[in-house]
Every structure is written in structure tokens, then in C-alpha cells.
Amino acid sequence: MDALHRLMHDGIVTENNGRLIAMRPIEGCAHIGAKWNAHLDMADAIHDTQAENV
């Protein structure tokens, strides 16, 4: 996946009537930070569930 497709997949860049629209840098950073935190929270929940089953 190239960089543009990754940015579009992550919601940083959108397309409207053939125009590419990017989030402002501060918004993009917050968006990526929130996605990363959600990923880490999910990983912690999986780890905790696995630890309970041991």
C-alpha cells in the first residue's frame, strides 16, 4: 500500500469530487494518536484476557 492509500485508509486524506483534502497537521496528529491509543487498549484487553486464562 502506498503512502497516499495509507493516509486515505487512516482517514487523514479524503477525496471529494476528485479533490484530495488533508486534515490540518494538528488534527491529523490527534487522529493518529487516537487510533494508536485504541489499538494499544485493544492489545491490553487481549493480554489481560489471556492472563486470566492461565
VOKOL-895938 format. One line per field, with one value per residue: residue number from 0; chain; z, x, y of N, C-alpha, C, O in turn. Coordinates in nm, 2 decimals. Layout:
N
marlum	[NUM,...]
marza	[A,...]
n_w	[Z,...]
n_u	[X,...]
n_v	[Y,...]
ca_w	[Z,...]
ca_u	[X,...]
ca_v	[Y,...]
c_w	[Z,...]
c_u	[X,...]
c_v	[Y,...]
o_w	[Z,...]
o_u	[X,...]
o_v	[Y,...]
! end
This chain:
54
marlum	[0,1,2,3,4,5,6,7,8,9,10,11,12,13,14,15,16,17,18,19,20,21,22,23,24,25,26,27,28,29,30,31,32,33,34,35,36,37,38,39,40,41,42,43,44,45,46,47,48,49,50,51,52,53]
marza	[A,A,A,A,A,A,A,A,A,A,A,A,A,A,A,A,A,A,A,A,A,A,A,A,A,A,A,A,A,A,A,A,A,A,A,A,A,A,A,A,A,A,A,A,A,A,A,A,A,A,A,A,A,A]
n_w	[0.00,-0.09,0.02,0.00,-0.02,0.23,0.39,0.32,0.39,0.66,0.72,0.71,0.48,0.25,-0.03,-0.24,-0.49,-0.67,-0.56,-0.34,0.01,0.29,0.64,0.88,1.01,1.30,1.36,1.22,1.36,1.61,1.54,1.44,1.69,1.85,1.71,1.75,2.03,2.07,1.95,2.12,2.36,2.29,2.25,2.52,2.64,2.52,2.61,2.89,2.90,2.82,3.02,3.23,3.17,3.22]
n_u	[0.09,0.07,0.18,-0.02,-0.26,-0.25,-0.28,-0.53,-0.68,-0.65,-0.79,-0.68,-0.65,-0.90,-1.12,-1.30,-1.52,-1.31,-1.10,-0.83,-0.83,-0.67,-0.63,-0.57,-0.24,-0.23,-0.48,-0.45,-0.24,-0.37,-0.57,-0.43,-0.30,-0.52,-0.62,-0.40,-0.39,-0.64,-0.57,-0.37,-0.51,-0.68,-0.50,-0.40,-0.64,-0.67,-0.44,-0.48,-0.71,-0.60,-0.41,-0.59,-0.68,-0.48]
n_v	[-0.12,0.21,0.54,0.74,0.59,0.47,0.70,0.77,0.55,0.56,0.78,1.04,1.17,1.26,1.22,1.44,1.50,1.45,1.60,1.60,1.61,1.71,1.65,1.91,1.95,1.94,1.82,1.58,1.46,1.43,1.26,1.03,0.97,0.90,0.67,0.50,0.48,0.35,0.11,0.02,-0.01,-0.22,-0.42,-0.44,-0.53,-0.78,-0.91,-0.90,-1.07,-1.31,-1.35,-1.40,-1.65,-1.82]
ca_w	[0.00,-0.10,0.13,-0.02,0.01,0.37,0.45,0.29,0.47,0.80,0.73,0.71,0.35,0.19,-0.16,-0.26,-0.63,-0.74,-0.49,-0.22,0.12,0.40,0.77,0.93,1.09,1.44,1.36,1.18,1.47,1.71,1.48,1.45,1.83,1.90,1.66,1.81,2.17,2.06,1.92,2.24,2.45,2.24,2.28,2.66,2.68,2.48,2.70,3.02,2.89,2.81,3.15,3.32,3.13,3.25]
ca_u	[0.00,0.15,0.16,-0.15,-0.36,-0.24,-0.34,-0.68,-0.73,-0.65,-0.88,-0.61,-0.68,-1.02,-1.14,-1.43,-1.53,-1.18,-1.00,-0.78,-0.84,-0.60,-0.66,-0.46,-0.14,-0.27,-0.59,-0.40,-0.17,-0.46,-0.64,-0.34,-0.28,-0.64,-0.62,-0.29,-0.44,-0.74,-0.50,-0.30,-0.61,-0.73,-0.39,-0.40,-0.75,-0.64,-0.33,-0.55,-0.79,-0.51,-0.36,-0.69,-0.70,-0.36]
ca_v	[0.00,0.33,0.64,0.81,0.50,0.46,0.82,0.77,0.44,0.61,0.90,1.16,1.23,1.22,1.27,1.50,1.54,1.45,1.68,1.54,1.70,1.65,1.72,2.00,1.87,1.92,1.73,1.46,1.40,1.38,1.14,0.91,0.94,0.83,0.54,0.43,0.45,0.24,-0.02,-0.03,-0.05,-0.35,-0.52,-0.46,-0.61,-0.92,-0.96,-0.93,-1.19,-1.43,-1.37,-1.46,-1.79,-1.90]
c_w	[0.00,0.01,0.12,0.02,0.16,0.44,0.43,0.38,0.62,0.82,0.74,0.59,0.30,0.05,-0.18,-0.40,-0.70,-0.67,-0.37,-0.11,0.24,0.53,0.80,1.01,1.23,1.45,1.32,1.29,1.58,1.67,1.49,1.59,1.88,1.84,1.72,1.96,2.17,2.03,2.04,2.34,2.42,2.28,2.43,2.70,2.64,2.58,2.84,3.02,2.89,2.94,3.25,3.29,3.16,3.39]
c_u	[0.09,0.10,0.02,-0.26,-0.37,-0.31,-0.49,-0.74,-0.74,-0.74,-0.81,-0.64,-0.81,-1.03,-1.28,-1.43,-1.39,-1.07,-0.96,-0.78,-0.77,-0.64,-0.54,-0.37,-0.18,-0.38,-0.54,-0.33,-0.26,-0.54,-0.56,-0.32,-0.40,-0.65,-0.51,-0.33,-0.54,-0.67,-0.43,-0.40,-0.66,-0.62,-0.38,-0.52,-0.73,-0.54,-0.40,-0.64,-0.71,-0.45,-0.46,-0.71,-0.58,-0.37]
c_v	[0.12,0.44,0.70,0.72,0.48,0.58,0.82,0.66,0.48,0.73,1.03,1.24,1.18,1.28,1.32,1.56,1.55,1.53,1.60,1.64,1.64,1.73,1.82,1.92,1.84,1.82,1.59,1.38,1.35,1.26,1.01,0.87,0.86,0.69,0.45,0.39,0.34,0.11,-0.07,-0.08,-0.19,-0.45,-0.54,-0.55,-0.76,-0.98,-0.99,-1.05,-1.32,-1.46,-1.44,-1.61,-1.88,-1.97]
o_w	[0.08,0.07,0.22,0.09,0.22,0.54,0.52,0.43,0.69,0.94,0.76,0.59,0.30,0.01,-0.14,-0.43,-0.77,-0.71,-0.29,-0.13,0.28,0.53,0.75,1.07,1.28,1.54,1.38,1.31,1.63,1.74,1.53,1.62,1.96,1.92,1.75,2.00,2.25,2.09,2.07,2.42,2.51,2.32,2.47,2.79,2.71,2.62,2.90,3.11,2.95,2.98,3.33,3.38,3.14,3.43]
o_u	[0.18,0.00,-0.05,-0.35,-0.47,-0.39,-0.56,-0.85,-0.84,-0.75,-0.88,-0.64,-0.83,-0.95,-1.38,-1.37,-1.37,-0.95,-1.04,-0.73,-0.81,-0.67,-0.43,-0.41,-0.16,-0.38,-0.59,-0.34,-0.24,-0.56,-0.61,-0.32,-0.38,-0.69,-0.54,-0.31,-0.54,-0.72,-0.44,-0.37,-0.69,-0.65,-0.36,-0.50,-0.77,-0.55,-0.37,-0.64,-0.75,-0.43,-0.42,-0.75,-0.59,-0.28]
o_v	[0.14,0.42,0.72,0.76,0.46,0.56,0.86,0.68,0.45,0.77,1.13,1.36,1.06,1.36,1.25,1.65,1.64,1.52,1.54,1.76,1.53,1.85,1.80,1.82,1.73,1.73,1.49,1.26,1.24,1.17,0.91,0.75,0.76,0.60,0.33,0.27,0.26,0.01,-0.19,-0.17,-0.27,-0.56,-0.66,-0.64,-0.85,-1.10,-1.09,-1.13,-1.42,-1.57,-1.52,-1.69,-2.00,-2.04]
! end
